[in-house]
């Protein structure tokens, strides 16, 4: 009898926490939602606990990184998770967050145009179903983004409406229950604001681990702005590195950092600055808006910017879960079907009620494959006639017009250049033929043979 015995791996049961679930790649990894379903798909299902994410937005004329941070905060408040917001104006920042539609006390916003309703409100498939061939009815519908959360996923990712603002009652109740905390950026002595903020965050995380092991969200919007004082690239790297160390020490927490726009370019931190930010963070994504390049806005009128992925979270594994489970990136699908690794181009657009990330594609109108059923605007009909026809018959009589003029006006003869050119070509061809015939030498006459009747044996040549 063999003494071999399989060693069973001890699996700790996952403690049910509000707004969390196991990662599709590993049961040991717990993920939470960012509030945007398409962004969760890009991250591999959601933002893992004990991981940090950096959202870069280099365009100074837009605030898409702040919008993502507001989604992140609103999702934490909707699930009653512990939320820490860093900044001197953190309370005002939270009051501008979006909220779920139809919630009691939600304040509707007046921003947005009614024209966006056509993009937002889509009729049901039964009403707008197009009659197609039966063999194509079972094919998967073409989609550029992931589906919106339904009732079964509301506990993980809520549905937010940009036209609704978070009620003041929700913020006051969360502050009274210490569900949300505001950490100001203070300056004390020689200590830098980064050290003071990280020390306060560490104290709160230590207290939360003793009381309840619920998920804790840390949000740092506008990191490196004027309220942080004079900051250098070394301070940014040190802050992100220490923050990631805190998250590893307290694995029930996750963080999202949105640096100021001037910190999101290589011109500020030097060559390879974006790669350095990706190395000291678990997830690093750039939202490059089209506001600074009008040509891109004309090429992609349906999108507001492109998405560049620099780093993906990969806790407890070497391969990021996004490479296998992200439908938008399409890395695993292209690798299995085409035999090589490919990745879709991603873009984002902000509509009236939501912000979505989707695959980048050209619109039908203006594309190179557009089907034209009418002639182009530059098309002009032309009468096609024989080149041998003499067009002088269509011209008015020159002599008749000249007789009407006074005697001191000279008569001008009008001729067609085409007919004159043809005449010159014909005469030139005739002259060449004559020269060739004259140059030929006269040949000798052929010999003739005849028989004489009187003498059949003789021949005349």
C-alpha positions in Angstrom: 0.0 0.0 0.0 1.4 3.3 -1.0 2.1 5.9 1.7 1.5 8.8 -0.7 -1.3 11.1 0.5 -2.4 14.2 -1.4 -2.0 17.3 0.6 -5.2 19.2 0.6 -5.0 23.0 0.3 -6.8 24.7 3.1 -9.3 27.1 1.7 -10.5 29.9 3.9 -14.2 30.7 3.3 -14.8 34.0 1.8 -16.4 36.4 4.3 -19.4 38.0 2.6 -18.7 41.7 2.3 -21.1 44.2 0.7 -20.1 45.1 -2.8 -17.4 42.5 -3.2 -17.1 39.1 -4.9 -14.4 36.7 -5.9 -12.3 37.3 -8.9 -13.0 35.0 -11.9 -9.3 34.1 -12.1 -8.8 33.1 -8.4 -11.1 32.6 -5.5 -8.4 34.1 -3.2 -8.7 37.5 -4.9 -11.6 39.7 -3.8 -12.6 42.5 -6.2 -14.9 45.5 -5.9 -16.5 47.6 -8.6 -15.3 51.1 -9.7 -18.9 52.1 -10.5 -18.4 51.8 -14.3 -19.1 48.3 -15.7 -16.9 48.8 -18.8 -14.0 49.9 -16.6 -14.5 46.9 -14.4 -14.3 44.7 -17.5 -11.0 46.4 -18.5 -9.6 45.6 -15.1 -10.6 42.0 -15.3 -13.9 42.1 -13.4 -13.2 44.9 -11.0 -10.5 46.5 -8.8 -8.9 43.9 -6.6 -8.6 44.7 -2.9 -5.0 45.5 -1.8 -4.4 47.1 -5.1 -4.0 50.7 -6.2 -5.1 52.3 -9.5 -3.8 55.5 -11.1 -6.1 57.3 -13.6 -4.2 59.8 -15.8 -5.9 62.6 -17.7 -3.3 65.0 -19.4 -5.9 67.2 -21.0 -6.2 70.4 -18.9 -9.5 71.4 -20.5 -11.3 68.2 -19.3 -12.0 66.5 -16.1 -12.6 62.8 -17.1 -10.3 61.5 -14.3 -12.3 63.4 -11.7 -15.5 61.9 -13.2 -14.1 58.4 -12.8 -13.2 59.3 -9.2 -16.8 60.4 -8.5 -18.1 57.1 -9.9 -15.7 55.3 -7.5 -16.9 57.3 -4.5 -20.6 57.1 -5.4 -20.3 53.3 -5.7 -18.8 53.1 -2.2 -21.5 55.2 -0.7 -24.2 53.2 -2.5 -22.9 50.0 -1.1 -22.2 51.5 2.3 -18.5 50.7 2.2 -15.9 52.6 4.1 -14.8 55.5 1.9 -11.9 57.9 2.5 -11.6 61.0 0.4 -8.4 63.1 0.5 -8.4 66.8 -0.2 -9.1 70.2 1.4 -12.4 70.4 -0.7 -13.2 66.7 -0.3 -16.7 67.4 1.0 -17.6 69.6 -1.9 -16.2 67.0 -4.2 -18.4 64.3 -2.8 -21.5 66.5 -3.0 -21.0 66.7 -6.8 -21.1 62.9 -7.2 -23.8 61.3 -9.3 -26.4 59.0 -7.9 -28.8 56.2 -8.8 -31.9 57.2 -10.8 -35.2 57.2 -9.1 -33.7 57.2 -5.6 -35.5 59.2 -3.0 -34.0 62.6 -2.4 -31.8 62.6 -5.5 -31.4 66.0 -7.1 -31.8 66.1 -10.9 -29.1 68.0 -12.7 -29.9 70.6 -15.5 -26.7 69.7 -17.4 -26.9 67.9 -20.7 -28.8 68.4 -23.9 -32.0 66.7 -25.0 -30.3 65.5 -28.2 -28.4 62.9 -26.2 -31.6 61.1 -25.4 -31.4 59.4 -28.8 -28.1 57.7 -27.8 -29.2 56.8 -24.3 -32.7 55.6 -24.8 -32.8 52.5 -27.0 -36.1 50.8 -27.7 -36.6 47.1 -27.0 -35.3 44.5 -29.4 -38.8 43.3 -30.1 -39.9 46.7 -31.3 -36.8 47.6 -33.3 -36.0 44.1 -34.6 -34.9 44.1 -38.2 -36.2 41.3 -40.4 -33.1 39.4 -41.5 -32.3 35.9 -42.9 -33.1 33.1 -40.5 -29.5 31.8 -40.6 -28.3 35.0 -39.0 -30.8 35.4 -36.2 -28.8 33.2 -33.8 -25.6 35.2 -34.3 -24.3 37.3 -31.5 -25.3 40.9 -31.7 -22.5 43.4 -32.4 -21.6 45.3 -29.3 -18.9 47.9 -28.6 -19.1 47.8 -24.8 -20.4 45.6 -22.0 -24.0 45.4 -20.9 -25.3 47.6 -18.1 -25.7 46.1 -14.7 -29.0 44.3 -14.1 -30.9 43.4 -11.0 -28.7 40.4 -10.3 -25.5 42.5 -10.3 -26.9 45.6 -8.5 -25.2 44.5 -5.2 -21.8 44.7 -6.9 -22.1 47.5 -9.4 -24.9 50.1 -9.2 -26.5 52.0 -12.1 -25.7 55.7 -11.8 -27.2 58.6 -13.7 -25.1 61.7 -14.4 -28.3 63.9 -14.4 -28.9 63.0 -10.7 -26.9 64.4 -7.8 -26.2 62.6 -4.6 -28.7 63.7 -1.8 -27.3 65.7 1.1 -29.1 63.4 3.4 -27.0 60.4 2.2 -23.8 62.3 2.8 -24.8 63.5 6.3 -25.9 60.0 7.3 -22.7 58.5 6.0 -20.6 61.1 7.9 -22.6 60.4 11.1 -22.0 56.6 10.7 -18.4 57.3 9.8 -18.9 55.5 6.5 -17.3 58.4 4.7 -14.3 60.4 6.1 -12.6 63.5 4.7 -8.9 63.8 5.2 -7.6 67.3 4.6 -4.2 68.1 3.1 -2.5 69.9 6.0 1.0 71.3 6.4 2.6 70.8 9.8 6.2 71.8 10.4 8.8 70.2 8.2 6.6 67.2 7.4 5.4 67.0 3.9 1.6 66.8 3.2 2.1 63.3 1.6 3.6 61.9 4.9 0.8 63.4 6.9 -2.0 62.1 4.7 -0.5 58.6 4.6 -0.1 58.5 8.4 -3.8 59.4 8.8 -4.8 56.8 6.3 -2.8 54.2 8.1 -4.5 55.0 11.4 -8.0 54.7 9.9 -7.1 51.4 8.2 -5.8 50.0 11.5 -8.9 50.9 13.4 -11.2 49.5 10.6 -9.4 46.2 10.7 -9.9 45.8 14.4 -13.6 46.7 14.2 -15.0 45.4 10.9 -13.0 43.8 8.0 -15.2 45.5 5.4 -13.8 46.8 2.2 -12.4 50.3 2.4 -12.1 52.7 -0.5 -9.4 55.4 -0.6 -9.8 58.1 -3.2 -7.2 60.9 -3.8 -8.6 63.3 -6.5 -6.4 66.1 -7.8 -3.2 64.7 -6.3 -0.3 67.1 -6.7 -2.5 70.2 -7.1 -1.7 73.6 -5.5 -3.0 72.4 -2.1 -0.2 69.8 -1.9 2.4 72.5 -2.1 5.6 72.3 -4.1 5.9 68.7 -5.3 8.6 67.0 -7.3 8.7 63.7 -9.1 10.4 62.0 -6.2 7.5 62.9 -3.9 5.0 61.4 -6.3 6.9 58.1 -6.7 7.4 57.9 -2.9 3.7 58.6 -2.2 2.4 55.9 -4.6 5.0 53.4 -3.4 4.1 53.9 0.3 0.4 53.8 -0.5 0.8 50.5 -2.3 2.7 49.2 0.8 -0.2 50.2 3.0 -2.7 48.4 0.8 -0.6 45.2 1.0 -0.5 45.6 4.8 -4.2 46.1 5.0 -5.6 43.8 2.2 -9.2 44.8 2.8 -8.6 48.2 1.2 -8.1 49.6 -2.3 -7.2 53.0 -3.6 -7.7 55.2 -6.7 -5.4 58.2 -7.3 -6.1 60.9 -9.9 -3.1 63.1 -10.3 -3.4 66.7 -11.6 -3.2 67.2 -15.3 0.3 68.6 -15.3 1.6 65.5 -13.6 0.4 63.2 -16.3 2.9 64.0 -19.0 6.5 63.1 -19.6 7.4 66.8 -19.9 7.0 67.2 -16.1 8.6 64.0 -14.8 11.1 63.4 -17.6 11.5 60.6 -20.1 9.8 57.4 -19.0 7.7 59.2 -16.4 4.4 57.3 -17.3 6.3 54.0 -17.1 7.5 54.9 -13.7 4.0 55.6 -12.5 2.9 52.3 -13.8 5.7 50.5 -12.0 4.8 51.9 -8.6 1.0 51.2 -9.0 -1.0 48.1 -9.7 -3.2 49.6 -12.4 -2.4 52.6 -14.6 -4.7 53.9 -17.3 -4.5 57.2 -19.3 -7.6 58.9 -20.7 -6.3 61.0 -23.6 -9.1 63.4 -24.5 -9.5 64.7 -28.0 -10.0 68.3 -26.8 -6.4 69.2 -27.6 -6.4 67.7 -31.1 -9.3 68.9 -33.3 -8.3 66.5 -36.1 -9.0 63.5 -33.9 -12.4 65.0 -32.9 -13.3 65.2 -36.6 -12.2 61.6 -37.3 -13.9 60.1 -34.2 -17.0 62.3 -33.6 -18.7 59.7 -31.5 -15.9 59.4 -28.9 -14.3 61.9 -26.5 -10.9 60.3 -26.1 -8.7 57.2 -26.3 -7.8 54.8 -23.5 -4.2 53.7 -23.0 -3.4 50.9 -20.6 0.0 51.0 -19.0 -0.4 48.4 -16.2 -3.0 45.9 -15.0 -3.6 44.5 -11.5 -2.3 41.0 -11.0 -2.6 40.0 -7.3 -1.6 36.4 -6.5 -0.7 35.7 -10.1 1.8 36.6 -12.8 -0.8 36.9 -15.6 -3.3 39.8 -15.2 -6.9 38.5 -15.1 -7.7 41.2 -17.7 -5.8 39.3 -20.3 -8.2 36.4 -20.0 -11.5 37.8 -18.9 -11.7 41.2 -20.5 -14.2 41.2 -23.4 -13.4 44.8 -24.5 -9.6 44.2 -24.8 -10.1 40.9 -26.6 -6.6 39.6 -25.9 -7.6 36.1 -25.1 -10.2 35.8 -27.9 -7.8 37.0 -30.5 -5.0 34.7 -29.2 -7.2 31.6 -29.3 -8.8 32.3 -32.7 -6.0 33.9 -34.7 -3.1 32.1 -33.1 -1.5 35.4 -31.9 -2.0 38.0 -29.3 -3.9 41.1 -30.3 -5.7 43.9 -28.4 -8.6 46.1 -29.4 -8.2 49.9 -29.5 -10.3 51.4 -26.7 -12.0 54.7 -26.4 -14.4 56.4 -24.0 -17.3 58.8 -24.4 -19.4 60.7 -21.9 -23.1 60.8 -22.8 -25.8 62.6 -20.9 -26.4 59.9 -18.3 -23.3 57.8 -18.2 -19.6 57.4 -19.0 -18.7 54.3 -21.0 -15.6 52.7 -22.3 -15.9 50.8 -25.6 -13.9 49.6 -28.5 -12.7 52.2 -31.0 -14.3 52.0 -34.4 -15.0 54.2 -37.4 -18.5 55.4 -38.0 -20.4 54.3 -41.0 -20.8 57.8 -42.4 -17.5 59.0 -43.9 -15.8 55.7 -43.7 -13.9 54.2 -46.6 -16.4 51.4 -46.9 -19.4 53.6 -47.1 -21.9 52.6 -49.8 -23.0 55.4 -52.0 -26.5 55.2 -53.7 -26.4 58.7 -55.1 -23.6 60.4 -57.1 -21.1 62.5 -55.2 -21.6 66.2 -54.9 -18.6 66.8 -57.2 -20.0 64.7 -60.0 -21.0 66.7 -63.1 -22.7 65.1 -66.2 -20.7 65.3 -69.5 -21.9 64.8 -73.0 -19.9 62.1 -74.7 -19.6 62.5 -78.4 -17.5 61.2 -81.3 -14.1 62.8 -81.6 -14.6 62.9 -85.4 -17.5 65.3 -85.2 -16.7 68.8 -86.2 -17.9 71.2 -83.4 -17.8 74.2 -85.6 -21.5 73.8 -86.3 -22.4 74.5 -82.7 -20.5 77.7 -82.6 -22.1 81.0 -83.6 -21.2 82.6 -86.9 -18.2 84.8 -86.4 -18.8 86.8 -89.7 -22.4 87.7 -88.6 -21.1 89.1 -85.3 -18.3 91.0 -86.9 -20.7 92.7 -89.4 -22.5 94.3 -86.5 -19.4 95.9 -85.1 -18.0 99.2 -86.2 -15.5 99.4 -89.0 -12.5 100.3 -86.8 -12.8 97.0 -85.0 -10.7 94.2 -86.5 -12.4 91.0 -87.4 -11.1 88.0 -85.4 -11.3 84.5 -86.8 -12.0 81.8 -84.3 -10.9 78.2 -84.9 -10.8 75.1 -82.9 -7.4 74.0 -81.7 -8.4 70.3 -81.8 -9.4 70.4 -85.5 -6.2 72.3 -86.4 -4.1 69.8 -84.5 -5.8 66.9 -86.3 -5.1 68.6 -89.7 -1.5 69.1 -88.8 -1.1 65.4 -87.8 -2.8 64.2 -91.0 -0.6 66.4 -93.2 2.5 65.3 -91.3 1.6 61.7 -91.8 1.1 62.2 -95.6 4.5 63.9 -96.0 6.2 61.1 -94.1 4.6 58.5 -96.4 5.8 60.4 -99.5 9.3 60.6 -98.2 9.4 56.9 -97.4 8.1 56.1 -100.9 10.7 58.3 -102.5 13.5 56.9 -100.5 12.8 53.3 -101.7 14.9 52.1 -104.6 13.1 50.8 -107.8 13.4 47.0 -107.9 14.3 44.9 -111.0 11.5 43.6 -113.2 10.6 40.0 -112.8 11.6 37.6 -115.5 8.8 36.2 -117.8 8.9 32.8 -119.5 6.9 32.0 -122.7 6.7 29.0 -125.1 7.0 29.4 -128.8 4.4 27.5 -130.8 6.6 26.9 -133.8 9.4 25.6 -131.7 8.2 23.9 -128.5 11.7 23.1 -127.4 12.6 26.8 -127.2 11.8 29.3 -124.5 11.7 33.1 -124.6 12.9 35.0 -121.6 
